[in-house]
Amino acid sequence: MTQLTNKMIIQGLNEKSSFMKLELIFLGLLILLLVTVSFFKLKKSGKVKKIILMLFIFAFFIGIPVIKSYPQYSSIQYSIKNNCFEVVTDTIVRKKHTSGSGYYVYLTNNGVIHVDNNTYYDCSEGESVYVVITKDKFGKKYLTGELFSTRIYSTSKYQYVDDK
């Protein structure tokens, strides 16, 4: 059995944080590019109402993931800096794979978590797992897999050692 330590968890959170930062930058640049292109394209045609509508649509559909994921990103940063994450034990109720949006694991106490394909195929229904929960500076808790993939740790493979 492998020991799961806070150092390992912080390393995983750092990797996740770096990936989320790149995704946030990419989505922000994508919004900026689409808004700029559509603005100039529609401005040429002189359709001001369509310009406003298109800008709203782009901001709504692409901006929502950015707005929803930023608090999660900042909570991960805060938890790493202040070493204030929680590791809780939960049980997998069921698993779900959707072709468009990925792999999901439904947990008894913590709801739905988005996981990567390796984690999805490594775990099974009824299995007990460790879940990492981060906190922001106001004490609000975030599952690290609500929007982006997270790593859950099987209690049969890992033994959590709280070395804070």
C-alpha positions as CSV (number, residue, x, y, z in Angstrom):
1,M,0.0,0.0,0.0
2,T,1.4,3.4,-1.0
3,Q,1.3,6.3,1.4
4,L,-0.6,9.3,0.3
5,T,1.0,12.4,1.8
6,N,0.2,16.1,1.8
7,K,3.4,16.6,-0.3
8,M,1.9,14.3,-3.0
9,I,-1.4,16.1,-2.8
10,I,0.2,19.5,-3.1
11,Q,2.2,18.3,-6.1
12,G,-1.0,17.2,-7.8
13,L,-2.7,20.5,-6.9
14,N,0.2,22.4,-8.4
15,E,-0.1,20.4,-11.6
16,K,-3.8,21.0,-11.7
17,S,-3.4,24.6,-11.0
18,S,-0.8,25.1,-13.8
19,F,-3.2,23.3,-16.2
20,M,-6.2,25.4,-15.1
21,K,-4.1,28.6,-15.5
22,L,-3.3,27.6,-19.1
23,E,-6.9,26.8,-19.8
24,L,-8.1,30.1,-18.3
25,I,-5.6,32.0,-20.5
26,F,-6.6,30.0,-23.6
27,L,-10.3,30.6,-23.0
28,G,-9.7,34.3,-22.4
29,L,-7.7,34.7,-25.6
30,L,-10.3,32.7,-27.5
31,I,-13.1,35.0,-26.2
32,L,-11.0,38.1,-27.2
33,L,-10.2,36.7,-30.6
34,L,-13.8,35.7,-31.4
35,V,-15.2,39.0,-30.2
36,T,-12.6,41.0,-32.2
37,V,-13.2,39.0,-35.4
38,S,-16.9,39.2,-35.1
39,F,-16.9,42.9,-34.2
40,F,-14.9,43.8,-37.3
41,K,-16.8,41.5,-39.5
42,L,-20.2,42.8,-38.4
43,K,-19.0,46.4,-38.3
44,K,-18.2,46.2,-42.0
45,S,-21.7,45.1,-42.7
46,G,-23.1,48.0,-40.5
47,K,-25.3,45.8,-38.4
48,V,-24.9,47.3,-34.9
49,K,-27.7,45.2,-33.3
50,K,-26.1,42.0,-34.6
51,I,-22.7,43.1,-33.2
52,I,-24.2,43.5,-29.7
53,L,-26.0,40.2,-30.0
54,M,-22.9,38.3,-31.2
55,L,-20.7,39.8,-28.4
56,F,-23.3,38.8,-25.8
57,I,-23.5,35.2,-27.2
58,F,-19.7,34.8,-27.3
59,A,-19.3,36.3,-23.8
60,F,-22.1,34.0,-22.5
61,F,-21.1,30.7,-24.0
62,I,-17.3,31.0,-23.7
63,G,-17.2,33.3,-20.7
64,I,-19.3,31.1,-18.3
65,P,-16.6,28.4,-18.0
66,V,-14.0,31.0,-17.3
67,I,-16.2,32.7,-14.6
68,K,-17.1,29.4,-13.0
69,S,-13.6,28.0,-12.9
70,Y,-11.8,31.1,-11.6
71,P,-13.0,30.6,-7.9
72,Q,-11.9,27.0,-8.1
73,Y,-8.5,28.0,-9.5
74,S,-8.0,30.6,-6.8
75,S,-9.1,28.2,-4.0
76,I,-6.4,25.7,-5.3
77,Q,-3.8,28.5,-5.1
78,Y,-5.0,29.5,-1.6
79,S,-5.0,25.9,-0.4
80,I,-1.5,25.3,-1.7
81,K,-0.1,28.5,-0.2
82,N,-1.8,27.9,3.2
83,N,-1.8,24.1,3.3
84,C,-5.5,24.1,4.1
85,F,-7.1,21.4,1.9
86,E,-9.1,18.5,3.2
87,V,-8.9,14.9,2.3
88,V,-12.1,13.1,2.9
89,T,-13.2,9.5,2.3
90,D,-16.1,8.8,0.0
91,T,-17.7,5.9,-1.8
92,I,-18.3,5.6,-5.6
93,V,-22.0,5.2,-6.3
94,R,-21.7,4.9,-10.1
95,K,-19.6,6.0,-13.0
96,K,-20.7,7.6,-16.3
97,H,-18.9,8.2,-19.6
98,T,-20.3,10.8,-22.0
99,S,-18.9,11.1,-25.5
100,G,-18.8,14.9,-25.5
101,S,-17.8,15.9,-22.0
102,G,-15.8,13.1,-20.5
103,Y,-15.7,10.8,-17.5
104,Y,-17.7,11.3,-14.3
105,V,-17.7,9.5,-10.9
106,Y,-20.8,9.9,-8.6
107,L,-19.8,9.9,-5.0
108,T,-22.1,9.3,-2.0
109,N,-21.3,12.5,-0.1
110,N,-19.6,14.8,-2.6
111,G,-21.7,14.5,-5.7
112,V,-20.3,14.4,-9.2
113,I,-16.6,14.7,-9.9
114,H,-15.1,14.9,-13.4
115,V,-12.1,12.5,-13.7
116,D,-9.6,11.6,-16.3
117,N,-9.9,8.4,-18.3
118,N,-7.2,6.6,-16.3
119,T,-8.9,7.3,-13.0
120,Y,-12.3,6.3,-14.5
121,Y,-11.1,2.9,-15.6
122,D,-9.0,2.2,-12.5
123,C,-12.0,2.7,-10.1
124,S,-15.1,0.7,-9.6
125,E,-18.6,1.2,-8.2
126,G,-18.7,0.7,-4.4
127,E,-15.1,1.5,-4.0
128,S,-13.9,3.8,-1.2
129,V,-11.7,6.7,-2.3
130,Y,-10.0,9.8,-1.0
131,V,-11.2,13.1,-2.4
132,V,-9.3,16.3,-2.1
133,I,-11.3,19.4,-1.2
134,T,-9.8,22.9,-1.4
135,K,-10.8,26.0,0.5
136,D,-10.7,29.6,-0.4
137,K,-9.8,32.5,1.8
138,F,-13.5,32.9,2.9
139,G,-13.7,29.2,3.9
140,K,-15.8,28.1,1.0
141,K,-15.0,24.5,-0.1
142,Y,-14.5,23.4,-3.7
143,L,-14.2,19.9,-5.1
144,T,-11.2,19.9,-7.3
145,G,-13.1,18.1,-10.1
146,E,-16.3,20.1,-10.6
147,L,-15.2,21.5,-13.9
148,F,-11.8,20.0,-14.7
149,S,-10.4,16.6,-14.1
150,T,-9.3,15.6,-10.7
151,R,-7.5,12.7,-9.2
152,I,-9.2,10.6,-6.6
153,Y,-7.2,8.1,-4.7
154,S,-8.4,4.5,-4.0
155,T,-8.3,3.6,-0.3
156,S,-7.2,0.1,-1.3
157,K,-4.1,1.4,-3.0
158,Y,-3.3,4.4,-0.8
159,Q,-3.2,5.1,2.9
160,Y,-3.5,8.8,3.7
161,V,-0.9,10.1,6.2
162,D,-1.7,13.6,7.4
163,D,1.7,15.2,7.8
164,K,0.7,18.8,8.2
